[in-house]
Amino acid sequence: MLSGSDSNSAPHDSESEIPVVYVIDDDEEIRLALSALLRSTGLRVETFGSSKDFLAFPKYDAPSCLILDVRLRGESGLTFQEELARTDLRIPIVFITGHGDTEMSAKAMKAGALDFFAKPFRDQDILDAVENALSRDSQRRAAEESIATLRSSYGSLTHREREVMGFVVAGLMNKQIASAMRVSEITVKIHRGQMMKRLACRSVADLVRMAEALGVGSEHLNIS
């Protein structure tokens, strides 16, 4: 068995968007079988004999999931699940075990696992679970990319534009905003137009949703 990933490979930029399935199991036969099964569907697979090897491996910047054995040699998959939850490595987990029971399954699912399969399992069940896990991770990545873009756009707003944003989100009309800011209504319209353009926002409803996503509102913008 190779140290680290059994394939002993590292991420390449040209392949970074190919979905990847990580497998942690101390049984080499299981690793090989899962690798062959998942690769047959066009997925990238990286297998490991321990959680330590998995953590040391450079992760792909792509949709991914983890197939994790509950009982590893000298360690617990459930404990490793808890450790991952305390890190920035957010990845959907599908558990497999040769010694599963109802209590163990319930604990794993309560902690966020997507599925729990006892060995031997049906190939199609694993494939379906992986498809679901990768879909969820793709959605998470898209949402995180969207909020990152939004935060960047919000960061480009001037102080006045943020102030106007707060008033608009609070439901004030241009005339009311102008009075509160002690500027002309034309000035408010200019700041409002620039703010909406920078945020690529088409309506007040969109602006309210953006403010909620950003976690900003009148209380953050000195709006009474």
PASEBA-1860 file (N, C-alpha, C; in nm, 3 decimals):
! residues 224
1> MLSGSDSN> 0.084/-0.119/0.000/0.000/0.000/0.000/0.088/0.124/0.000 ~ 0.051/0.219/-0.081/0.126/0.342/-0.088/0.094/0.431/0.029 ~ 0.191/0.512/0.068/0.169/0.610/0.174/0.083/0.722/0.120 ~ -0.018/0.765/0.196/-0.107/0.871/0.150/-0.208/0.814/0.054 ~ -0.233/0.882/-0.056/-0.328/0.834/-0.154/-0.272/0.711/-0.224 ~ -0.356/0.609/-0.241/-0.311/0.488/-0.309/-0.268/0.517/-0.452 ~ -0.331/0.622/-0.513/-0.295/0.655/-0.650/-0.169/0.740/-0.654 ~ -0.128/0.789/-0.535/-0.006/0.867/-0.522/-0.002/0.985/-0.618
9> SAPHDSES> -0.118/1.048/-0.643/-0.125/1.160/-0.735/-0.159/1.287/-0.660 ~ -0.142/1.401/-0.726/-0.174/1.530/-0.667/-0.260/1.607/-0.765 ~ -0.338/1.705/-0.718/-0.428/1.779/-0.804/-0.354/1.852/-0.916 ~ -0.417/1.854/-1.033/-0.368/1.931/-1.146/-0.475/2.032/-1.183 ~ -0.436/2.155/-1.215/-0.530/2.261/-1.246/-0.627/2.224/-1.357 ~ -0.576/2.155/-1.460/-0.660/2.122/-1.575/-0.770/2.025/-1.540 ~ -0.759/1.955/-1.428/-0.857/1.855/-1.389/-0.931/1.895/-1.262 ~ -0.915/2.021/-1.220/-0.964/2.062/-1.089/-1.115/2.057/-1.074
17> EIPVVYVI> -1.189/2.067/-1.184/-1.334/2.070/-1.173/-1.398/1.932/-1.183 ~ -1.319/1.828/-1.204/-1.374/1.693/-1.209/-1.413/1.652/-1.067 ~ -1.540/1.613/-1.044/-1.581/1.572/-0.908/-1.490/1.461/-0.855 ~ -1.462/1.468/-0.726/-1.371/1.370/-0.666/-1.435/1.305/-0.544 ~ -1.413/1.177/-0.532/-1.460/1.101/-0.416/-1.337/1.052/-0.340 ~ -1.330/1.089/-0.212/-1.223/1.042/-0.125/-1.275/0.921/-0.048 ~ -1.193/0.820/-0.036/-1.232/0.698/0.036/-1.130/0.672/0.147 ~ -1.179/0.657/0.269/-1.091/0.620/0.381/-1.139/0.487/0.437
25> DDDEEIRL> -1.057/0.384/0.419/-1.090/0.251/0.470/-0.959/0.176/0.487 ~ -0.943/0.108/0.600/-0.816/0.037/0.623/-0.812/-0.099/0.553 ~ -0.919/-0.135/0.484/-0.924/-0.260/0.407/-0.889/-0.228/0.261 ~ -0.774/-0.275/0.216/-0.728/-0.244/0.080/-0.824/-0.298/-0.026 ~ -0.882/-0.415/-0.002/-0.975/-0.471/-0.101/-1.098/-0.381/-0.118 ~ -1.147/-0.327/-0.010/-1.261/-0.235/-0.017/-1.222/-0.109/-0.093 ~ -1.104/-0.058/-0.064/-1.058/0.063/-0.133/-1.049/0.039/-0.284 ~ -0.993/-0.072/-0.323/-0.976/-0.104/-0.464/-1.112/-0.123/-0.531
33> ALSALLRS> -1.203/-0.191/-0.462/-1.336/-0.217/-0.519/-1.413/-0.087/-0.538 ~ -1.410/-0.002/-0.437/-1.481/0.126/-0.447/-1.418/0.215/-0.554 ~ -1.287/0.214/-0.561/-1.218/0.294/-0.662/-1.258/0.251/-0.802 ~ -1.260/0.121/-0.826/-1.298/0.070/-0.959/-1.443/0.105/-0.991 ~ -1.531/0.089/-0.893/-1.673/0.116/-0.914/-1.695/0.263/-0.948 ~ -1.637/0.351/-0.871/-1.660/0.495/-0.889/-1.590/0.548/-1.014 ~ -1.472/0.497/-1.043/-1.402/0.540/-1.164/-1.477/0.497/-1.290 ~ -1.552/0.389/-1.281/-1.627/0.340/-1.397/-1.736/0.438/-1.439
41> TGLRVETF> -1.772/0.529/-1.347/-1.875/0.629/-1.379/-1.812/0.764/-1.417 ~ -1.679/0.769/-1.427/-1.612/0.891/-1.468/-1.568/0.981/-1.355 ~ -1.580/0.933/-1.233/-1.540/1.014/-1.118/-1.392/0.998/-1.088 ~ -1.333/1.101/-1.029/-1.197/1.091/-0.978/-1.206/1.030/-0.838 ~ -1.116/0.941/-0.806/-1.118/0.874/-0.676/-0.979/0.878/-0.615 ~ -0.973/0.914/-0.487/-0.848/0.909/-0.411/-0.874/0.827/-0.286 ~ -0.795/0.724/-0.263/-0.819/0.634/-0.151/-0.706/0.640/-0.048 ~ -0.744/0.617/0.077/-0.650/0.629/0.190/-0.677/0.520/0.293
49> GSSKDFLA> -0.571/0.478/0.359/-0.583/0.375/0.462/-0.609/0.433/0.600 ~ -0.595/0.565/0.613/-0.616/0.629/0.744/-0.658/0.774/0.725 ~ -0.716/0.830/0.830/-0.758/0.970/0.825/-0.635/1.061/0.816 ~ -0.524/1.019/0.877/-0.402/1.098/0.874/-0.352/1.116/0.730 ~ -0.355/1.008/0.653/-0.313/1.015/0.514/-0.406/1.107/0.434 ~ -0.534/1.098/0.463/-0.632/1.183/0.394/-0.606/1.331/0.422 ~ -0.582/1.364/0.547/-0.561/1.504/0.585/-0.432/1.559/0.523 ~ -0.334/1.474/0.503/-0.206/1.518/0.447/-0.212/1.539/0.296
57> FPKYDAPS> -0.314/1.484/0.233/-0.325/1.492/0.087/-0.382/1.627/0.045 ~ -0.321/1.696/-0.055/-0.375/1.824/-0.103/-0.509/1.803/-0.171 ~ -0.610/1.876/-0.126/-0.746/1.855/-0.175/-0.771/1.928/-0.308 ~ -0.855/1.869/-0.391/-0.893/1.929/-0.518/-0.994/2.041/-0.495 ~ -0.985/2.145/-0.574/-1.083/2.253/-0.570/-1.196/2.214/-0.664 ~ -1.279/2.121/-0.618/-1.385/2.065/-0.701/-1.491/2.004/-0.610 ~ -1.611/1.980/-0.663/-1.715/1.913/-0.584/-1.660/1.779/-0.535 ~ -1.683/1.748/-0.409/-1.627/1.625/-0.354/-1.713/1.567/-0.243
65> CLILDVRL> -1.684/1.443/-0.207/-1.748/1.380/-0.092/-1.651/1.277/-0.035 ~ -1.684/1.229/0.083/-1.597/1.135/0.152/-1.673/1.009/0.188 ~ -1.621/0.894/0.146/-1.672/0.765/0.190/-1.582/0.721/0.304 ~ -1.638/0.706/0.422/-1.559/0.685/0.544/-1.602/0.559/0.619 ~ -1.505/0.474/0.647/-1.532/0.354/0.726/-1.548/0.394/0.873 ~ -1.646/0.338/0.939/-1.672/0.373/1.079/-1.558/0.327/1.170 ~ -1.508/0.207/1.145/-1.403/0.153/1.231/-1.274/0.136/1.151 ~ -1.180/0.226/1.176/-1.050/0.220/1.113/-0.949/0.163/1.211
73> RGESGLTF> -0.838/0.116/1.160/-0.736/0.057/1.246/-0.680/0.163/1.341 ~ -0.709/0.149/1.470/-0.657/0.241/1.570/-0.730/0.373/1.582 ~ -0.842/0.390/1.512/-0.916/0.515/1.522/-1.063/0.493/1.488 ~ -1.143/0.592/1.520/-1.288/0.584/1.496/-1.329/0.682/1.387 ~ -1.404/0.631/1.290/-1.455/0.717/1.184/-1.550/0.822/1.238 ~ -1.626/0.787/1.341/-1.720/0.882/1.401/-1.645/0.996/1.470 ~ -1.534/0.962/1.535/-1.452/1.065/1.599/-1.390/1.157/1.494 ~ -1.348/1.098/1.383/-1.290/1.178/1.275/-1.396/1.270/1.214
81> QEELARTD> -1.520/1.222/1.206/-1.630/1.306/1.158/-1.644/1.431/1.245 ~ -1.634/1.411/1.376/-1.644/1.523/1.470/-1.527/1.620/1.451 ~ -1.408/1.565/1.426/-1.290/1.649/1.405/-1.306/1.734/1.278 ~ -1.359/1.673/1.172/-1.379/1.747/1.047/-1.479/1.860/1.066 ~ -1.580/1.836/1.149/-1.683/1.938/1.172/-1.625/2.063/1.237 ~ -1.510/2.049/1.303/-1.447/2.163/1.370/-1.343/2.232/1.281 ~ -1.330/2.187/1.158/-1.233/2.246/1.066/-1.305/2.319/0.952 ~ -1.227/2.378/0.863/-1.282/2.447/0.746/-1.307/2.351/0.631
89> LRIPIVFI> -1.273/2.225/0.649/-1.290/2.126/0.544/-1.433/2.072/0.550 ~ -1.522/2.136/0.477/-1.661/2.093/0.474/-1.682/1.997/0.358 ~ -1.717/1.875/0.390/-1.731/1.773/0.287/-1.841/1.675/0.327 ~ -1.934/1.643/0.237/-2.039/1.546/0.268/-1.979/1.408/0.294 ~ -2.033/1.340/0.395/-1.978/1.210/0.433/-2.080/1.098/0.415 ~ -2.035/0.990/0.353/-2.112/0.867/0.341/-2.037/0.761/0.421 ~ -2.102/0.706/0.523/-2.036/0.606/0.608/-2.060/0.465/0.556 ~ -1.957/0.382/0.571/-1.970/0.238/0.546/-1.914/0.166/0.667
97> TGHGDTEM> -1.966/0.047/0.695/-1.917/-0.027/0.811/-1.950/-0.175/0.798 ~ -1.865/-0.254/0.860/-1.891/-0.397/0.867/-1.948/-0.434/1.002 ~ -1.961/-0.335/1.090/-2.006/-0.359/1.227/-2.111/-0.257/1.271 ~ -2.191/-0.214/1.177/-2.287/-0.108/1.209/-2.403/-0.154/1.295 ~ -2.458/-0.061/1.369/-2.580/-0.088/1.442/-2.665/0.039/1.439 ~ -2.786/0.030/1.489/-2.880/0.142/1.483/-2.828/0.263/1.557 ~ -2.769/0.244/1.674/-2.719/0.356/1.754/-2.606/0.428/1.681 ~ -2.516/0.351/1.622/-2.402/0.408/1.551/-2.449/0.487/1.429
105> SAKAMKAG> -2.545/0.430/1.357/-2.600/0.497/1.239/-2.668/0.628/1.277 ~ -2.746/0.624/1.384/-2.818/0.743/1.429/-2.721/0.854/1.469 ~ -2.612/0.817/1.534/-2.512/0.915/1.578/-2.445/0.981/1.458 ~ -2.411/0.899/1.357/-2.346/0.952/1.238/-2.438/1.046/1.162 ~ -2.564/1.007/1.147/-2.660/1.089/1.072/-2.690/1.218/1.147 ~ -2.699/1.210/1.278/-2.725/1.329/1.360/-2.611/1.429/1.347 ~ -2.491/1.377/1.329/-2.373/1.463/1.316/-2.355/1.517/1.175 ~ -2.446/1.479/1.084/-2.442/1.537/0.950/-2.411/1.443/0.835
113> ALDFFAKP> -2.389/1.315/0.864/-2.362/1.220/0.755/-2.484/1.210/0.664 ~ -2.461/1.188/0.535/-2.572/1.179/0.440/-2.630/1.039/0.432 ~ -2.543/0.938/0.442/-2.590/0.799/0.434/-2.501/0.710/0.519 ~ -2.555/0.591/0.549/-2.484/0.496/0.633/-2.514/0.356/0.579 ~ -2.411/0.287/0.530/-2.431/0.155/0.469/-2.350/0.047/0.540 ~ -2.415/-0.065/0.563/-2.347/-0.181/0.621/-2.290/-0.266/0.508 ~ -2.169/-0.318/0.528/-2.109/-0.408/0.431/-2.172/-0.546/0.445 ~ -2.194/-0.619/0.336/-2.174/-0.575/0.198/-2.290/-0.486/0.152
121> FRDQDILD> -2.262/-0.388/0.069/-2.365/-0.296/0.022/-2.381/-0.312/-0.129 ~ -2.495/-0.269/-0.179/-2.522/-0.274/-0.323/-2.446/-0.161/-0.392 ~ -2.384/-0.194/-0.505/-2.310/-0.093/-0.580/-2.396/0.028/-0.613 ~ -2.520/0.002/-0.656/-2.607/0.113/-0.696/-2.641/0.204/-0.579 ~ -2.653/0.146/-0.460/-2.681/0.229/-0.342/-2.567/0.327/-0.317 ~ -2.445/0.279/-0.330/-2.328/0.365/-0.310/-2.323/0.472/-0.418 ~ -2.347/0.432/-0.542/-2.344/0.528/-0.653/-2.449/0.636/-0.635 ~ -2.568/0.597/-0.591/-2.675/0.695/-0.569/-2.638/0.790/-0.455
129> AVENALSR> -2.580/0.735/-0.349/-2.541/0.817/-0.235/-2.432/0.917/-0.273 ~ -2.336/0.872/-0.351/-2.228/0.959/-0.396/-2.281/1.069/-0.487 ~ -2.371/1.032/-0.576/-2.431/1.132/-0.665/-2.501/1.241/-0.584 ~ -2.576/1.200/-0.483/-2.646/1.295/-0.397/-2.547/1.384/-0.321 ~ -2.441/1.322/-0.268/-2.341/1.396/-0.192/-2.269/1.498/-0.278 ~ -2.232/1.459/-0.399/-2.163/1.550/-0.490/-2.253/1.665/-0.533 ~ -2.381/1.635/-0.552/-2.478/1.739/-0.588/-2.489/1.842/-0.477 ~ -2.495/1.795/-0.354/-2.504/1.886/-0.240/-2.379/1.971/-0.228
137> DSQRRAAE> -2.264/1.909/-0.251/-2.140/1.986/-0.239/-2.130/2.089/-0.350 ~ -2.179/2.055/-0.469/-2.180/2.151/-0.580/-2.266/2.271/-0.546 ~ -2.381/2.245/-0.485/-2.472/2.353/-0.445/-2.406/2.441/-0.338 ~ -2.338/2.378/-0.243/-2.268/2.454/-0.138/-2.161/2.543/-0.198 ~ -2.083/2.488/-0.289/-1.976/2.564/-0.352/-2.031/2.682/-0.432 ~ -2.142/2.659/-0.502/-2.203/2.766/-0.581/-2.254/2.877/-0.490 ~ -2.314/2.838/-0.377/-2.366/2.938/-0.283/-2.252/3.018/-0.221 ~ -2.142/2.951/-0.188/-2.028/3.020/-0.129/-1.962/3.114/-0.229
145> ESIATLRS> -1.957/3.071/-0.354/-1.899/3.157/-0.458/-1.987/3.280/-0.480 ~ -2.118/3.259/-0.474/-2.212/3.369/-0.492/-2.199/3.472/-0.381 ~ -2.192/3.428/-0.256/-2.183/3.521/-0.144/-2.047/3.590/-0.144 ~ -1.943/3.522/-0.189/-1.810/3.583/-0.196/-1.810/3.697/-0.299 ~ -1.876/3.674/-0.411/-1.888/3.778/-0.514/-1.968/3.896/-0.462 ~ -2.076/3.863/-0.390/-2.161/3.968/-0.334/-2.085/4.051/-0.231 ~ -2.007/3.986/-0.146/-1.929/4.057/-0.046/-1.825/4.149/-0.110 ~ -1.767/4.102/-0.220/-1.670/4.183/-0.292/-1.737/4.308/-0.350
153> SYGSLTHR> -1.856/4.289/-0.406/-1.930/4.402/-0.462/-1.970/4.500/-0.352 ~ -2.015/4.447/-0.239/-2.053/4.533/-0.127/-1.933/4.611/-0.076 ~ -1.818/4.545/-0.076/-1.697/4.611/-0.030/-1.654/4.726/-0.120 ~ -1.703/4.725/-0.245/-1.666/4.831/-0.339/-1.755/4.955/-0.324 ~ -1.862/4.946/-0.244/-1.952/5.060/-0.225/-1.884/5.169/-0.141 ~ -1.917/5.293/-0.173/-1.868/5.404/-0.092/-1.950/5.412/0.036 ~ -1.903/5.493/0.130/-1.977/5.510/0.255/-2.118/5.561/0.228 ~ -2.131/5.657/0.138/-2.262/5.714/0.105/-2.353/5.610/0.040
161> EREVMGFV> -2.296/5.528/-0.047/-2.376/5.425/-0.114/-2.426/5.321/-0.014 ~ -2.344/5.286/0.083/-2.387/5.192/0.187/-2.497/5.255/0.272 ~ -2.482/5.383/0.298/-2.582/5.454/0.378/-2.717/5.456/0.306 ~ -2.712/5.485/0.177/-2.834/5.485/0.097/-2.895/5.345/0.093 ~ -2.808/5.244/0.079/-2.854/5.105/0.078/-2.933/5.074/0.205 ~ -2.880/5.117/0.319/-2.948/5.091/0.446/-3.085/5.153/0.451 ~ -3.099/5.277/0.401/-3.228/5.345/0.399/-3.326/5.275/0.305 ~ -3.275/5.234/0.187/-3.362/5.166/0.090/-3.413/5.034/0.147
169> VAGLMNKQ> -3.322/4.957/0.208/-3.359/4.829/0.268/-3.462/4.851/0.380 ~ -3.448/4.965/0.450/-3.542/4.997/0.558/-3.678/5.042/0.506 ~ -3.690/5.062/0.373/-3.819/5.096/0.313/-3.844/5.243/0.287 ~ -3.741/5.326/0.299/-3.760/5.470/0.279/-3.757/5.506/0.131 ~ -3.833/5.609/0.094/-3.835/5.661/-0.042/-3.720/5.759/-0.059 ~ -3.689/5.792/-0.184/-3.578/5.883/-0.211/-3.591/6.016/-0.137 ~ -3.711/6.070/-0.136/-3.734/6.199/-0.071/-3.706/6.190/0.079 ~ -3.747/6.079/0.139/-3.724/6.060/0.283/-3.575/6.040/0.310
177> IASAMRVS> -3.509/5.969/0.220/-3.365/5.945/0.236/-3.289/6.076/0.226 ~ -3.328/6.157/0.130/-3.263/6.287/0.111/-3.275/6.372/0.236 ~ -3.393/6.370/0.297/-3.415/6.449/0.418/-3.330/6.395/0.533 ~ -3.323/6.264/0.546/-3.246/6.203/0.655/-3.096/6.227/0.638 ~ -3.049/6.227/0.514/-2.908/6.245/0.488/-2.869/6.393/0.469 ~ -2.974/6.476/0.461/-2.953/6.620/0.440/-2.877/6.648/0.310 ~ -2.924/6.581/0.206/-2.871/6.604/0.072/-2.989/6.618/-0.023 ~ -2.963/6.653/-0.147/-3.071/6.666/-0.244/-3.121/6.530/-0.289
185> EITVKIHR> -3.243/6.528/-0.339/-3.299/6.403/-0.388/-3.221/6.353/-0.510 ~ -3.169/6.445/-0.590/-3.088/6.408/-0.706/-2.963/6.334/-0.661 ~ -2.901/6.385/-0.553/-2.781/6.319/-0.499/-2.814/6.177/-0.454 ~ -2.928/6.162/-0.387/-2.970/6.029/-0.344/-2.989/5.937/-0.464 ~ -3.051/5.986/-0.569/-3.075/5.905/-0.688/-2.943/5.859/-0.751 ~ -2.843/5.950/-0.751/-2.713/5.914/-0.808/-2.647/5.804/-0.725 ~ -2.644/5.823/-0.592/-2.585/5.722/-0.504/-2.660/5.589/-0.515 ~ -2.791/5.599/-0.521/-2.874/5.478/-0.531/-2.848/5.405/-0.662
193> GQMMKRLA> -2.839/5.480/-0.771/-2.813/5.418/-0.901/-2.678/5.349/-0.905 ~ -2.577/5.415/-0.849/-2.443/5.357/-0.846/-2.439/5.233/-0.758 ~ -2.508/5.240/-0.644/-2.513/5.127/-0.552/-2.580/5.006/-0.618 ~ -2.691/5.028/-0.685/-2.762/4.918/-0.750/-2.678/4.859/-0.863 ~ -2.605/4.945/-0.933/-2.520/4.899/-1.044/-2.405/4.814/-0.992 ~ -2.339/4.862/-0.887/-2.225/4.788/-0.833/-2.267/4.650/-0.781 ~ -2.388/4.643/-0.726/-2.438/4.517/-0.672/-2.509/4.432/-0.777 ~ -2.519/4.485/-0.901/-2.592/4.416/-1.008/-2.732/4.380/-0.962
201> CRSVADLV> -2.795/4.477/-0.897/-2.927/4.457/-0.837/-3.034/4.526/-0.923 ~ -3.145/4.456/-0.949/-3.248/4.509/-1.038/-3.372/4.560/-0.968 ~ -3.389/4.526/-0.841/-3.510/4.568/-0.770/-3.483/4.582/-0.621 ~ -3.574/4.649/-0.552/-3.562/4.663/-0.408/-3.570/4.526/-0.341 ~ -3.657/4.440/-0.395/-3.670/4.305/-0.339/-3.537/4.230/-0.346 ~ -3.468/4.244/-0.461/-3.336/4.181/-0.475/-3.238/4.239/-0.374 ~ -3.245/4.371/-0.355/-3.155/4.439/-0.262/-3.176/4.390/-0.120 ~ -3.301/4.371/-0.082/-3.333/4.322/0.052/-3.276/4.182/0.072
209> RMAEALGV> -3.290/4.097/-0.031/-3.236/3.961/-0.022/-3.083/3.964/-0.011 ~ -3.021/4.054/-0.085/-2.876/4.067/-0.077/-2.832/4.112/0.061 ~ -2.904/4.209/0.117/-2.871/4.259/0.251/-2.883/4.148/0.353 ~ -2.985/4.065/0.340/-3.004/3.952/0.431/-2.890/3.852/0.416 ~ -2.849/3.824/0.291/-2.740/3.730/0.266/-2.608/3.782/0.324 ~ -2.591/3.915/0.317/-2.469/3.976/0.369/-2.472/3.993/0.520 ~ -2.592/3.985/0.576/-2.607/4.006/0.719/-2.594/4.152/0.756 ~ -2.632/4.240/0.662/-2.627/4.383/0.691/-2.768/4.440/0.685
217> GSEHLNIS> -2.791/4.543/0.765/-2.920/4.610/0.769/-2.906/4.746/0.830 ~ -3.014/4.804/0.866/-3.010/4.939/0.921/-2.927/4.948/1.048 ~ -2.929/4.841/1.129/-2.855/4.845/1.255/-2.704/4.846/1.230 ~ -2.661/4.794/1.113/-2.519/4.791/1.081/-2.474/4.919/1.010 ~ -2.570/4.997/0.966/-2.537/5.113/0.882/-2.575/5.244/0.948 ~ -2.592/5.239/1.080/-2.626/5.359/1.156/-2.758/5.422/1.109 ~ -2.851/5.335/1.074/-2.984/5.382/1.032/-3.079/5.363/1.148 ~ -3.150/5.467/1.187/-3.242/5.456/1.299/-3.382/5.430/1.250
END
